[in-house]
Amino acid sequence: MEQYGLLGFPLLYSLSPPMHRAAFQAIGRQATYSLWPVEAADLGRRLAELRQAAAVRGFNVTVPHKEAVLTKIDELAPAAEAIGAVNTVRKVGSKLIGDNTDARGFIASLQEIGVSASGARALVLGAGGAARAVCYGLLKVGVEEIYLLNRTRARAEALIASLADQRIRLVDAPSTLEVLSTLDLVVNATSCQEPWLAFGLAAEVVWPLGQGLAVDLAYGDMLGAYLSTAAASGWQTLSGEGMLLHQAAAAFELWTGQPAPVSAMRIALRKALVSND
Ligand code: NAP
């Protein structure tokens, strides 16, 4: 039987197993999806085992190994290289090929609600791994401009330097207020539920200045006031649940070469989120 799994640590809980198990079941594929906790010190040894195990066809990678595996696998897809992190590995023979499906997942979640980022003007809050994936995805689909605002300026500068695209520019909080009425999209890619506070801004001041789509990459019980305050000012809103679903669907397609049964995966994800609340 084919084996798939998730590498990370400590892996107390993950939404990936229910989504992938439901997907394999929906298409009638004999496969397992397991949690494979591995500490940083054991990562190299575990990757060598997975390389040799014929039944293992692919796996996901999560915290804290997303960057560490970059230099420990055999090949990188362009998205993983540009984003600087791997969340999906597929095997070809015993070769491990690292990819990153977060950008694809983010863009698919916009498309699913009928939003095209092509020609859009976006503000991205945050400069961590998720912000990197969002910026990469937006650039790929032809965004017009991305303003990047992060608490730690040096991290935002590093993101901009590594993606090396003149459509991304660093902004500070006052400039953000100035451009808000020109934006189509504002993405909270911080791990903070009220990101405006970190920039000395109040949500009640910010949101009325514009109107478009507000996205929070958080989902389930991690969601805070960000989307509700945006909605109260007339913004359309979207949580990170769609991105989570579609990054998993993209991983499934990389592994199996078959279209992902997205509806079955969505039902499994919803169910898991509800039982987790
Ligand atoms: P990360 O690499 O640790 O980056 C965290 C980001 O949040 C950094 O920009 C950090 O700013 C900022 N931040 C943290 N605390 C803050 C605060 N109190 N005020 C303002 N900014 C703060 O994390 P990540 O992987 O990018 O994840 C970010 C969020 O996206 C998390 O909520 C995660 O769950 C979500 N996410 C969702 C999906 C999905 O599929 N929906 C996928 C990936 C991530 P500094 O640089 O100043 O520290």
Boltz pocket constraint, residues with backbone or C-beta under 6 A from the ligand:
constraints:
  - pocket:
      binder: B
      contacts: [[A, 102], [A, 105], [A, 125], [A, 126], [A, 127], [A, 128], [A, 129], [A, 130], [A, 131], [A, 150], [A, 151], [A, 152], [A, 155], [A, 188], [A, 189], [A, 190], [A, 191], [A, 192], [A, 194], [A, 195], [A, 198], [A, 216], [A, 217], [A, 218], [A, 219], [A, 222], [A, 240], [A, 241], [A, 243], [A, 244], [A, 245], [A, 247]]
      max_distance: 6.0
